[in-house]
Amino acid sequence: MYMYAILFPNSQIYYIADTMKHAGELVWHNKRLQGFFKSSKRLRGESDEEFKARREIGLALHDKYVLKENNSEMRLYFHNGSFIKVDGAENYANADGIEPDFMVYDEFKSHDPRFNEAMEPNLRVKRAPLLIVGTPPEEMETYYEKIANSFKRLSYAEHYKRPSYMNSHIYPGGEQDPEFQEECEKYLSRGDQDVMERELYAEIVVSGAKALFPVLEMPQYDYEKEKYVGYSRHVRPHQELMGRIQRAPKDWEFFDTYDPGSSVCFAGLFGVLNKYTKEVLILDEIYEKDTRETSTGKIYPRAEVAMNEIYPVEDYWYGTYDHAATWFRNEVQDRYGRNLMPCVKDLKNKEEKLGLIKDMLIDGKIVFSERCRWMLWEMMHYRKDDKGNIPKENDHLIDALRYKLNAMHYDPSWLEKPKQVEGARSIGLTFEGAMQDHRTEDPYGLSDYRQKYAQINVRETYEE
């Protein structure tokens, strides 16, 4: 900013942090901006004479170029007519009408996007350069990442990633500098690898400390196409999951679940439960924020299309909804002749249910179709706030998933059950037959019950 102010007289230069208060703390109240020439710090290995000579040069430069400072406005004036103004992005209304010559955004991950949206047209008036600086955020698909990705593609823009070890003034030995390695070890020793990767390596990494679903494995992200490519353990091709259902449809139970909302968002989730392996597949979703499209007449036909593609027999589907949205149940019944069952919100056991979902992810008991983009987005960004509370926002599909597990009567003990071969048939196979078929005397320690439960179907026996 100093270089631009001096080289180009009468320049209007703005330094914008996330808030005005933070901007003042970063560069104004500590005199970092006003005393830039005068406040030189001693360099490594610099002698007393060298430091003193450099300070004298700094004082002379300050007197030559800097005119005065205005504390109330946090504005620094130069003799050649240039100025540097300090402000915050929360004052996005102030961006209207400003015609800067040079603009700097600092701490960009916390900026209100509306400031940049209002400022971008103003930058074109003088073709003003824009410099954006900031540590990566704790989540994916943010405005920060959106802007960074656009800079990677634009022919007139540049994107730089600068890990801390590249600062030779702090770590002269680079990445192998003992002090840098010591700093890394500090983060790793307390389990904050995600913090280390963001703060020291400038990587965009989801927070593991605050994230509710840090174990969710997502496919690789293509920054040029701005979409996920490939698949992961928890995200599979839609046709692959459909093929599993089509091979043995009677092994699955079908659930459609709704979190109705006419003013903010309407969410619907379509999934299946394997009766024997207790695996849950989430196959499709409805995520509608356009209030013109959230009426029952617009939403339920979309739900019917999704259900018919998965399994086109309505009687096999068990529909549930947030019990507070009785209007949706009534309209579906009146218009489409289908009865949905209410599902009570487990507010008191919310964290317990979220913990169950995390355990299912760890155990591989829940898998999502590639179609469930918004479901995955919510899970990736679902995190506690600084006070350790779970904010009530961006959780419409997560709520629908909780209702679905309630409708399934999903029991945490199922995560410990042995798996059976999918699609296996056991009609007419009794307990005695199972014992003989496995060529073992007592594979599950059930010999005491042989006489009493001799005719129990083998599947029921396993579940007992």
The 8 nearest C-alpha neighbors of each residue, nearest first, counted from 0:
[[1, 3, 2, 4, 12, 83, 101, 103],
 [2, 0, 4, 3, 5, 83, 35, 6],
 [1, 3, 5, 0, 4, 6, 7, 64],
 [4, 2, 0, 6, 5, 1, 7, 101],
 [3, 5, 1, 81, 2, 7, 6, 10],
 [4, 6, 2, 3, 7, 1, 8, 64],
 [5, 7, 3, 4, 2, 8, 1, 10],
 [6, 8, 4, 5, 3, 10, 9, 81],
 [9, 7, 79, 10, 81, 80, 5, 4],
 [10, 8, 81, 80, 79, 7, 11, 82],
 [9, 11, 81, 8, 100, 4, 7, 12],
 [12, 10, 99, 100, 82, 81, 83, 9],
 [11, 13, 83, 101, 102, 99, 100, 82],
 [14, 12, 84, 102, 83, 85, 103, 15],
 [13, 15, 85, 103, 84, 104, 86, 102],
 [16, 14, 104, 86, 87, 103, 105, 88],
 [15, 17, 105, 22, 87, 18, 106, 104],
 [18, 16, 110, 88, 87, 109, 106, 107],
 [19, 17, 87, 21, 20, 16, 88, 89],
 [18, 20, 87, 86, 22, 21, 23, 16],
 [19, 21, 23, 18, 22, 24, 87, 86],
 [22, 20, 24, 18, 23, 19, 25, 16],
 [21, 23, 19, 16, 25, 24, 20, 18],
 [24, 22, 27, 20, 21, 25, 28, 26],
 [23, 25, 21, 22, 28, 26, 27, 20],
 [24, 26, 22, 23, 21, 27, 29, 28],
 [25, 27, 31, 32, 23, 24, 29, 22],
 [28, 26, 23, 30, 29, 32, 31, 24],
 [27, 29, 30, 24, 23, 26, 25, 31],
 [28, 30, 31, 27, 26, 24, 25, 32],
 [31, 29, 27, 33, 34, 28, 32, 26],
 [30, 32, 26, 29, 35, 34, 33, 27],
 [31, 33, 35, 26, 30, 34, 27, 29],
 [34, 32, 30, 35, 31, 75, 27, 68],
 [35, 33, 37, 30, 36, 31, 32, 38],
 [34, 36, 32, 31, 38, 37, 33, 39],
 [37, 35, 57, 34, 61, 38, 58, 39],
 [38, 36, 34, 57, 58, 35, 39, 54],
 [39, 37, 35, 34, 36, 40, 31, 54],
 [38, 40, 37, 54, 36, 41, 35, 57],
 [41, 39, 42, 38, 50, 54, 37, 43],
 [40, 42, 50, 39, 45, 43, 44, 46],
 [43, 41, 45, 44, 40, 168, 50, 46],
 [44, 42, 45, 41, 168, 46, 169, 171],
 [43, 45, 42, 46, 41, 47, 49, 50],
 [44, 46, 42, 43, 49, 50, 41, 47],
 [47, 45, 49, 48, 50, 44, 51, 42],
 [48, 46, 50, 49, 51, 45, 52, 41],
 [47, 49, 51, 46, 50, 52, 45, 53],
 [50, 48, 46, 52, 51, 47, 45, 53],
 [51, 49, 53, 47, 52, 48, 46, 54],
 [50, 52, 54, 48, 53, 49, 47, 55],
 [53, 51, 49, 55, 54, 50, 48, 56],
 [52, 54, 56, 50, 55, 51, 49, 57],
 [55, 53, 57, 51, 56, 52, 50, 58],
 [56, 54, 58, 52, 57, 53, 59, 51],
 [57, 55, 53, 59, 54, 58, 60, 52],
 [56, 58, 36, 54, 60, 37, 55, 59],
 [57, 59, 61, 55, 37, 60, 56, 54],
 [58, 60, 56, 62, 57, 61, 63, 55],
 [61, 59, 63, 57, 58, 62, 64, 56],
 [60, 62, 58, 65, 63, 59, 64, 36],
 [63, 61, 59, 60, 64, 65, 58, 66],
 [62, 64, 60, 61, 59, 65, 78, 66],
 [63, 65, 61, 78, 77, 62, 60, 66],
 [66, 64, 77, 61, 62, 78, 67, 63],
 [65, 67, 77, 78, 76, 64, 68, 62],
 [68, 66, 76, 65, 75, 69, 77, 78],
 [67, 69, 75, 74, 76, 70, 33, 66],
 [70, 68, 74, 73, 72, 71, 75, 67],
 [69, 71, 73, 72, 68, 74, 27, 75],
 [70, 72, 73, 69, 74, 68, 85, 23],
 [73, 71, 74, 70, 69, 84, 85, 86],
 [74, 72, 70, 85, 69, 71, 84, 75],
 [73, 75, 84, 69, 72, 83, 68, 85],
 [74, 76, 68, 83, 82, 67, 69, 84],
 [77, 75, 82, 67, 66, 68, 81, 65],
 [78, 76, 65, 66, 81, 79, 64, 80],
 [77, 79, 66, 64, 80, 65, 76, 81],
 [80, 78, 8, 77, 81, 9, 5, 64],
 [81, 79, 9, 78, 77, 8, 82, 76],
 [82, 80, 9, 10, 77, 4, 8, 79],
 [81, 83, 76, 75, 11, 77, 12, 10],
 [82, 84, 12, 75, 13, 74, 11, 85],
 [85, 83, 74, 13, 14, 73, 12, 82],
 [84, 86, 14, 73, 13, 15, 74, 22],
 [85, 87, 19, 15, 14, 22, 84, 16],
 [19, 88, 86, 18, 16, 15, 17, 89],
 [87, 89, 17, 90, 114, 18, 91, 110],
 [88, 90, 91, 87, 18, 111, 17, 114],
 [91, 89, 88, 92, 93, 87, 114, 94],
 [90, 92, 114, 93, 89, 94, 88, 113],
 [91, 93, 94, 90, 95, 114, 117, 89],
 [94, 92, 91, 95, 90, 97, 96, 114],
 [95, 93, 92, 91, 118, 97, 117, 96],
 [94, 96, 93, 97, 92, 117, 118, 121],
 [95, 97, 94, 98, 121, 93, 118, 117],
 [96, 98, 95, 94, 99, 121, 93, 118],
 [97, 99, 121, 96, 122, 124, 100, 125],
 [100, 98, 11, 101, 12, 97, 122, 127],
 [99, 101, 127, 11, 10, 12, 125, 98],
 [100, 102, 12, 127, 128, 99, 129, 13],
 [103, 101, 129, 13, 12, 130, 14, 128],
 [102, 104, 130, 14, 129, 131, 15, 13],
 [105, 103, 131, 15, 16, 107, 132, 14],
 [104, 106, 16, 132, 107, 133, 15, 131],
 [107, 105, 133, 108, 16, 17, 109, 132],
 [106, 108, 110, 133, 105, 109, 104, 132],
 [107, 109, 136, 143, 106, 110, 135, 133],
 [110, 108, 107, 17, 106, 111, 136, 16],
 [111, 109, 17, 107, 88, 108, 112, 106],
 [110, 112, 113, 88, 114, 89, 109, 17],
 [113, 111, 114, 115, 110, 116, 142, 88],
 [112, 114, 116, 111, 115, 91, 117, 88],
 [113, 115, 91, 117, 112, 116, 88, 111],
 [116, 114, 118, 117, 113, 112, 119, 111],
 [115, 117, 113, 114, 118, 119, 112, 120],
 [116, 118, 114, 115, 119, 94, 113, 95],
 [117, 119, 115, 121, 94, 116, 120, 114],
 [118, 120, 122, 121, 116, 115, 117, 123],
 [121, 119, 122, 123, 118, 117, 124, 116],
 [122, 120, 118, 119, 123, 98, 124, 97],
 [121, 123, 127, 119, 120, 124, 126, 125],
 [122, 124, 126, 121, 125, 120, 127, 119],
 [123, 125, 122, 121, 126, 98, 120, 127],
 [126, 124, 127, 123, 100, 122, 98, 99],
 [127, 125, 123, 124, 122, 128, 100, 121],
 [126, 128, 100, 122, 101, 125, 129, 123],
 [127, 129, 101, 102, 126, 130, 100, 122],
 [130, 128, 102, 103, 101, 127, 131, 104],
 [129, 131, 103, 104, 102, 132, 128, 101],
 [132, 130, 104, 103, 105, 129, 107, 133],
 [133, 131, 105, 104, 107, 106, 130, 134],
 [134, 132, 106, 107, 105, 135, 108, 131],
 [133, 135, 201, 198, 136, 197, 106, 108],
 [134, 136, 203, 197, 201, 133, 202, 108],
 [137, 135, 108, 138, 203, 134, 143, 204],
 [138, 136, 205, 206, 204, 135, 203, 139],
 [137, 139, 205, 136, 380, 204, 206, 141],
 [138, 140, 141, 205, 203, 144, 137, 204],
 [141, 139, 144, 145, 142, 138, 143, 376],
 [142, 140, 144, 143, 139, 145, 138, 136],
 [141, 143, 145, 144, 146, 112, 140, 108],
 [144, 142, 141, 146, 108, 145, 147, 107],
 [145, 143, 147, 141, 142, 146, 140, 148],
 [144, 146, 142, 148, 143, 147, 141, 149],
 [147, 145, 149, 143, 148, 144, 142, 150],
 [148, 146, 144, 150, 149, 145, 143, 151],
 [149, 147, 151, 145, 150, 146, 144, 222],
 [148, 150, 146, 152, 151, 147, 153, 145],
 [151, 149, 147, 156, 153, 148, 152, 158],
 [152, 150, 148, 149, 158, 153, 157, 147],
 [151, 153, 149, 150, 154, 148, 223, 156],
 [154, 152, 156, 150, 155, 151, 149, 157],
 [153, 155, 156, 152, 157, 150, 151, 149],
 [156, 154, 153, 157, 150, 152, 151, 128],
 [157, 155, 150, 153, 154, 158, 151, 152],
 [158, 156, 150, 151, 159, 155, 153, 154],
 [157, 159, 151, 150, 147, 160, 156, 148],
 [160, 158, 161, 157, 151, 147, 150, 132],
 [161, 159, 201, 162, 158, 202, 200, 163],
 [160, 162, 159, 163, 165, 201, 200, 164],
 [163, 161, 200, 201, 199, 164, 165, 160],
 [162, 164, 199, 165, 166, 200, 161, 198],
 [163, 165, 173, 174, 166, 162, 170, 179],
 [166, 164, 163, 162, 167, 173, 161, 170],
 [167, 165, 164, 168, 169, 163, 170, 171],
 [166, 168, 171, 170, 169, 165, 173, 164],
 [167, 169, 166, 170, 171, 43, 42, 165],
 [170, 168, 167, 166, 171, 164, 163, 165],
 [169, 171, 167, 172, 173, 164, 176, 168],
 [172, 170, 167, 173, 168, 169, 176, 166],
 [173, 171, 176, 170, 175, 174, 167, 177],
 [172, 174, 164, 176, 175, 170, 171, 165],
 [173, 175, 164, 176, 179, 172, 180, 165],
 [176, 174, 173, 172, 177, 180, 179, 164],
 [175, 177, 172, 179, 173, 174, 178, 170],
 [178, 176, 180, 179, 181, 175, 172, 170],
 [177, 179, 181, 180, 176, 182, 170, 175],
 [180, 178, 182, 176, 181, 177, 183, 170],
 [179, 181, 183, 177, 182, 178, 184, 176],
 [182, 180, 178, 184, 179, 183, 177, 185],
 [181, 183, 179, 185, 180, 184, 178, 186],
 [184, 182, 180, 185, 186, 181, 187, 179],
 [183, 185, 187, 181, 182, 186, 188, 180],
 [186, 184, 182, 183, 188, 187, 181, 189],
 [185, 187, 191, 183, 184, 188, 189, 195],
 [186, 188, 184, 190, 192, 189, 191, 185],
 [189, 187, 185, 186, 190, 184, 191, 183],
 [188, 190, 187, 186, 191, 185, 192, 184],
 [189, 191, 187, 188, 192, 186, 193, 208],
 [192, 190, 186, 194, 193, 187, 189, 195],
 [191, 193, 195, 187, 194, 190, 186, 196],
 [192, 194, 196, 191, 195, 206, 204, 207],
 [195, 193, 197, 191, 192, 196, 198, 206],
 [194, 196, 192, 198, 193, 199, 197, 186],
 [195, 197, 200, 193, 202, 194, 199, 198],
 [198, 196, 201, 202, 194, 195, 200, 199],
 [197, 199, 195, 196, 201, 194, 200, 134],
 [200, 198, 163, 195, 162, 196, 197, 201],
 [199, 201, 162, 196, 202, 197, 198, 163],
 [202, 200, 197, 162, 198, 199, 135, 134],
 [203, 201, 197, 196, 200, 204, 135, 198],
 [202, 204, 135, 197, 136, 201, 205, 139],
 [205, 203, 202, 137, 193, 206, 197, 138],
 [206, 204, 138, 137, 207, 139, 203, 193],
 [207, 205, 137, 208, 210, 209, 193, 204],
 [206, 208, 210, 213, 209, 193, 205, 191],
 [209, 207, 206, 210, 191, 213, 193, 211],
 [208, 210, 382, 383, 207, 206, 211, 384],
 [211, 209, 382, 207, 213, 212, 206, 208],
 [210, 212, 382, 381, 213, 209, 383, 353],
 [213, 211, 214, 210, 215, 357, 378, 379],
 [212, 214, 207, 210, 215, 211, 206, 205],
 [213, 215, 212, 216, 361, 360, 357, 207],
 [216, 214, 213, 212, 217, 360, 233, 379],
 [217, 215, 233, 214, 231, 232, 218, 234],
 [216, 218, 231, 215, 219, 234, 233, 230],
 [219, 217, 230, 231, 229, 227, 228, 220],
 [218, 220, 227, 228, 229, 217, 221, 230],
 [219, 221, 227, 226, 222, 228, 218, 225],
 [222, 220, 226, 224, 225, 223, 227, 228],
 [221, 223, 225, 224, 220, 148, 226, 227],
 [222, 224, 225, 221, 148, 152, 151, 226],
 [223, 225, 221, 226, 222, 227, 220, 228],
 [226, 224, 222, 223, 221, 227, 220, 148],
 [227, 225, 221, 224, 220, 228, 222, 223],
 [228, 226, 220, 219, 221, 218, 229, 225],
 [229, 227, 219, 220, 218, 221, 226, 230],
 [228, 230, 218, 219, 227, 231, 235, 236],
 [229, 231, 218, 235, 234, 228, 232, 236],
 [232, 230, 234, 218, 233, 217, 216, 235],
 [231, 233, 234, 216, 230, 235, 366, 363],
 [232, 234, 366, 231, 216, 367, 235, 215],
 [235, 233, 367, 231, 230, 368, 232, 369],
 [234, 236, 368, 230, 369, 237, 367, 231],
 [237, 235, 239, 238, 369, 368, 240, 234],
 [236, 238, 368, 240, 239, 369, 241, 235],
 [237, 239, 241, 240, 236, 242, 368, 235],
 [238, 240, 242, 236, 237, 241, 243, 235],
 [239, 241, 243, 242, 237, 238, 236, 244],
 [242, 240, 238, 244, 243, 239, 245, 237],
 [243, 241, 245, 239, 240, 244, 238, 246],
 [242, 244, 240, 241, 246, 245, 239, 247],
 [245, 243, 248, 241, 242, 246, 247, 240],
 [244, 246, 242, 248, 247, 243, 241, 310],
 [245, 247, 243, 244, 242, 248, 422, 241],
 [246, 248, 422, 245, 249, 244, 250, 243],
 [249, 247, 244, 250, 245, 251, 246, 243],
 [250, 248, 251, 247, 252, 422, 244, 274],
 [249, 251, 248, 247, 274, 273, 422, 252],
 [252, 250, 273, 249, 272, 248, 274, 271],
 [251, 253, 272, 271, 273, 254, 274, 250],
 [252, 254, 271, 316, 317, 270, 315, 251],
 [255, 253, 317, 316, 270, 318, 271, 269],
 [254, 256, 269, 318, 268, 317, 319, 270],
 [257, 255, 319, 268, 320, 267, 318, 399],
 [258, 256, 267, 320, 259, 399, 266, 319],
 [257, 259, 266, 321, 399, 320, 265, 267],
 [260, 258, 265, 257, 266, 324, 261, 327],
 [259, 261, 265, 264, 262, 263, 258, 293],
 [260, 262, 293, 290, 263, 264, 265, 294],
 [263, 261, 260, 290, 264, 293, 288, 265],
 [264, 262, 260, 288, 261, 290, 265, 289],
 [263, 265, 288, 260, 287, 266, 262, 261],
 [266, 264, 260, 259, 287, 286, 293, 258],
 [267, 265, 286, 258, 285, 396, 395, 257],
 [266, 268, 257, 285, 284, 256, 258, 286],
 [267, 269, 284, 256, 255, 283, 399, 285],
 [270, 268, 255, 283, 282, 254, 281, 284],
 [269, 271, 281, 282, 280, 254, 253, 255],
 [270, 272, 253, 280, 252, 279, 254, 251],
 [273, 271, 279, 252, 251, 278, 274, 277],
 [272, 274, 251, 277, 278, 275, 276, 250],
 [275, 273, 277, 250, 251, 272, 276, 252],
 [274, 276, 277, 273, 419, 250, 418, 458],
 [275, 277, 418, 278, 273, 419, 274, 421],
 [278, 276, 273, 275, 274, 272, 279, 413],
 [277, 279, 364, 273, 276, 272, 365, 280],
 [280, 278, 272, 365, 271, 364, 366, 277],
 [279, 281, 366, 271, 270, 365, 367, 282],
 [282, 280, 270, 367, 269, 368, 283, 366],
 [281, 283, 368, 270, 269, 280, 367, 371],
 [284, 282, 269, 371, 370, 268, 281, 368],
 [283, 285, 268, 267, 371, 269, 286, 282],
 [284, 286, 267, 266, 287, 268, 283, 265],
 [287, 285, 266, 265, 284, 267, 288, 373],
 [286, 288, 265, 264, 289, 285, 293, 266],
 [289, 287, 264, 290, 263, 265, 286, 293],
 [288, 290, 291, 292, 287, 293, 264, 263],
 [291, 289, 293, 292, 288, 262, 261, 263],
 [290, 292, 289, 293, 294, 261, 288, 297],
 [291, 293, 290, 289, 297, 294, 287, 298],
 [294, 292, 290, 261, 291, 265, 298, 297],
 [295, 293, 297, 296, 292, 298, 261, 291],
 [294, 296, 298, 297, 299, 327, 293, 330],
 [295, 297, 294, 298, 299, 300, 293, 334],
 [296, 298, 294, 295, 292, 299, 300, 293],
 [299, 297, 295, 301, 300, 296, 293, 294],
 [298, 300, 302, 301, 295, 297, 296, 303],
 [301, 299, 303, 302, 298, 297, 304, 296],
 [302, 300, 304, 299, 298, 303, 305, 297],
 [301, 303, 299, 305, 300, 304, 306, 298],
 [304, 302, 300, 306, 301, 305, 307, 299],
 [303, 305, 301, 307, 302, 306, 308, 300],
 [304, 306, 302, 308, 303, 307, 301, 309],
 [307, 305, 303, 309, 308, 304, 310, 302],
 [308, 306, 311, 310, 304, 309, 305, 303],
 [307, 309, 305, 306, 310, 304, 311, 303],
 [308, 310, 306, 307, 305, 311, 241, 282],
 [309, 311, 307, 308, 312, 306, 313, 315],
 [312, 310, 307, 313, 308, 306, 309, 315],
 [313, 311, 314, 315, 310, 307, 316, 306],
 [312, 314, 315, 316, 311, 306, 307, 310],
 [313, 315, 316, 312, 317, 311, 337, 253],
 [316, 314, 313, 312, 253, 317, 252, 310],
 [317, 315, 253, 313, 254, 314, 318, 255],
 [316, 318, 254, 253, 255, 315, 319, 339],
 [319, 317, 255, 339, 256, 254, 340, 316],
 [320, 318, 340, 256, 339, 341, 342, 257],
 [319, 321, 257, 341, 342, 256, 322, 258],
 [320, 322, 342, 323, 258, 324, 341, 343],
 [321, 323, 341, 342, 324, 343, 320, 325],
 [324, 322, 321, 325, 343, 341, 320, 326],
 [325, 323, 326, 322, 327, 321, 259, 328],
 [326, 324, 328, 327, 323, 329, 322, 321],
 [325, 327, 329, 324, 328, 330, 323, 331],
 [326, 328, 330, 325, 329, 324, 331, 295],
 [327, 329, 325, 331, 326, 330, 339, 332],
 [330, 328, 332, 326, 327, 331, 333, 325],
 [329, 331, 333, 327, 332, 328, 334, 326],
 [332, 330, 328, 335, 334, 329, 333, 327],
 [331, 333, 336, 337, 329, 330, 338, 335],
 [334, 332, 330, 331, 336, 335, 329, 337],
 [335, 333, 331, 332, 330, 336, 337, 296],
 [334, 336, 331, 332, 337, 333, 330, 299],
 [337, 335, 332, 333, 334, 331, 338, 330],
 [338, 336, 332, 335, 331, 339, 333, 334],
 [337, 339, 332, 340, 336, 328, 331, 318],
 [340, 338, 318, 319, 328, 337, 341, 320],
 [339, 341, 319, 318, 320, 342, 338, 328],
 [342, 340, 322, 320, 319, 321, 343, 339],
 [341, 343, 321, 322, 320, 319, 402, 344],
 [342, 344, 322, 345, 321, 341, 402, 323],
 [345, 343, 346, 342, 321, 402, 322, 401],
 [344, 346, 348, 347, 349, 343, 352, 401],
 [347, 345, 349, 348, 344, 350, 343, 352],
 [346, 348, 345, 349, 350, 344, 351, 352],
 [347, 349, 351, 345, 346, 350, 352, 353],
 [350, 348, 346, 352, 351, 345, 347, 353],
 [351, 349, 353, 352, 348, 354, 347, 346],
 [350, 352, 354, 348, 349, 353, 355, 347],
 [353, 351, 355, 349, 354, 350, 348, 356],
 [354, 352, 350, 356, 355, 351, 349, 357],
 [353, 355, 351, 357, 352, 356, 350, 358],
 [354, 356, 352, 358, 353, 357, 359, 351],
 [355, 357, 359, 353, 354, 358, 360, 352],
 [356, 358, 354, 360, 359, 355, 212, 361],
 [359, 357, 361, 355, 360, 356, 362, 354],
 [360, 358, 364, 356, 362, 357, 361, 365],
 [361, 359, 363, 357, 358, 362, 365, 364],
 [360, 362, 358, 359, 363, 357, 214, 364],
 [363, 361, 359, 360, 364, 358, 414, 365],
 [362, 364, 360, 361, 365, 359, 366, 233],
 [365, 363, 278, 359, 362, 279, 360, 366],
 [364, 366, 279, 363, 359, 360, 280, 278],
 [365, 367, 233, 280, 234, 281, 279, 364],
 [368, 366, 281, 234, 280, 233, 282, 235],
 [367, 369, 282, 237, 370, 235, 371, 234],
 [368, 370, 371, 236, 235, 234, 237, 367],
 [369, 371, 368, 372, 283, 237, 282, 284],
 [372, 370, 374, 369, 283, 373, 368, 284],
 [371, 373, 375, 374, 370, 376, 369, 284],
 [374, 372, 376, 375, 371, 377, 286, 396],
 [375, 373, 371, 377, 376, 372, 396, 378],
 [374, 376, 378, 373, 372, 377, 379, 371],
 [375, 377, 373, 379, 374, 378, 372, 380],
 [376, 378, 380, 374, 375, 379, 381, 393],
 [379, 377, 375, 381, 380, 376, 212, 374],
 [380, 378, 376, 377, 381, 375, 212, 138],
 [381, 379, 377, 378, 382, 138, 376, 210],
 [382, 380, 378, 379, 377, 211, 210, 383],
 [383, 381, 210, 209, 211, 380, 389, 384],
 [382, 384, 389, 209, 388, 387, 210, 390],
 [383, 385, 387, 386, 388, 389, 382, 390],
 [384, 386, 387, 383, 388, 209, 389, 382],
 [387, 385, 384, 388, 383, 389, 390, 209],
 [386, 388, 383, 384, 385, 389, 209, 382],
 [389, 387, 383, 384, 386, 390, 385, 382],
 [388, 390, 383, 384, 391, 382, 387, 381],
 [391, 389, 392, 388, 383, 384, 382, 381],
 [392, 390, 389, 394, 393, 388, 395, 381],
 [391, 393, 394, 390, 395, 381, 389, 377],
 [394, 392, 395, 377, 391, 381, 380, 396],
 [393, 395, 397, 392, 396, 398, 377, 391],
 [396, 394, 398, 397, 266, 393, 399, 258],
 [397, 395, 399, 398, 266, 394, 374, 400],
 [396, 398, 394, 400, 399, 395, 401, 374],
 [397, 399, 401, 395, 396, 400, 394, 402],
 [400, 398, 396, 402, 397, 401, 258, 257],
 [401, 399, 403, 397, 398, 402, 396, 404],
 [400, 402, 398, 404, 403, 399, 405, 397],
 [403, 401, 405, 399, 400, 404, 342, 406],
 [402, 404, 400, 406, 405, 401, 256, 399],
 [403, 405, 407, 401, 409, 406, 402, 408],
 [406, 404, 408, 402, 403, 407, 401, 409],
 [407, 405, 403, 408, 404, 402, 342, 319],
 [406, 408, 404, 409, 405, 403, 272, 254],
 [409, 407, 405, 406, 404, 410, 403, 411],
 [408, 410, 407, 404, 405, 411, 413, 406],
 [409, 411, 412, 413, 408, 414, 407, 404],
 [412, 410, 413, 414, 355, 409, 415, 358],
 [413, 411, 414, 410, 415, 416, 409, 355],
 [414, 412, 416, 415, 411, 410, 277, 409],
 [413, 415, 412, 416, 411, 362, 359, 364],
 [414, 416, 413, 412, 417, 411, 362, 418],
 [415, 417, 413, 414, 418, 412, 276, 462],
 [418, 416, 415, 419, 276, 461, 414, 413],
 [417, 419, 276, 416, 420, 275, 277, 421],
 [420, 418, 276, 421, 275, 417, 423, 422],
 [419, 421, 423, 422, 418, 276, 275, 424],
 [420, 422, 423, 419, 276, 250, 247, 275],
 [421, 423, 247, 420, 250, 424, 246, 249],
 [424, 422, 421, 420, 425, 419, 247, 250],
 [425, 423, 426, 422, 428, 421, 427, 420],
 [424, 426, 428, 427, 423, 457, 458, 456],
 [427, 425, 428, 424, 456, 429, 457, 458],
 [426, 428, 429, 425, 456, 432, 457, 424],
 [427, 429, 425, 426, 432, 456, 457, 433],
 [430, 428, 432, 456, 454, 431, 455, 457],
 [429, 431, 433, 432, 453, 457, 455, 454],
 [432, 430, 434, 429, 433, 453, 435, 449],
 [431, 433, 429, 435, 430, 434, 428, 436],
 [434, 432, 436, 430, 431, 435, 437, 429],
 [433, 435, 431, 432, 436, 437, 430, 439],
 [436, 434, 432, 438, 433, 437, 431, 439],
 [435, 437, 433, 438, 434, 432, 439, 431],
 [436, 438, 439, 435, 434, 433, 442, 440],
 [439, 437, 435, 436, 434, 440, 433, 442],
 [440, 438, 437, 441, 442, 434, 435, 436],
 [439, 441, 442, 434, 438, 435, 446, 437],
 [440, 442, 444, 443, 439, 446, 445, 434],
 [443, 441, 444, 439, 440, 434, 437, 445],
 [442, 444, 445, 441, 461, 446, 440, 434],
 [445, 443, 441, 446, 442, 447, 440, 448],
 [444, 446, 447, 443, 448, 441, 449, 442],
 [447, 445, 449, 448, 444, 441, 440, 443],
 [448, 446, 445, 449, 450, 444, 451, 452],
 [447, 449, 446, 451, 445, 450, 452, 453],
 [450, 448, 453, 446, 452, 451, 447, 445],
 [449, 451, 453, 452, 448, 447, 446, 454],
 [450, 452, 448, 449, 453, 454, 447, 455],
 [453, 451, 455, 454, 449, 450, 448, 430],
 [452, 454, 450, 449, 430, 455, 451, 431],
 [455, 453, 429, 452, 430, 456, 431, 451],
 [456, 454, 452, 430, 429, 453, 457, 460],
 [455, 457, 429, 459, 458, 428, 430, 460],
 [456, 458, 460, 459, 430, 429, 455, 461],
 [459, 457, 461, 460, 456, 462, 425, 275],
 [458, 460, 462, 456, 461, 457, 463, 455],
 [459, 461, 457, 463, 458, 462, 456, 455],
 [462, 460, 458, 463, 459, 457, 443, 417],
 [461, 463, 459, 460, 458, 416, 275, 457],
 [462, 460, 461, 459, 458, 457, 445, 416]]
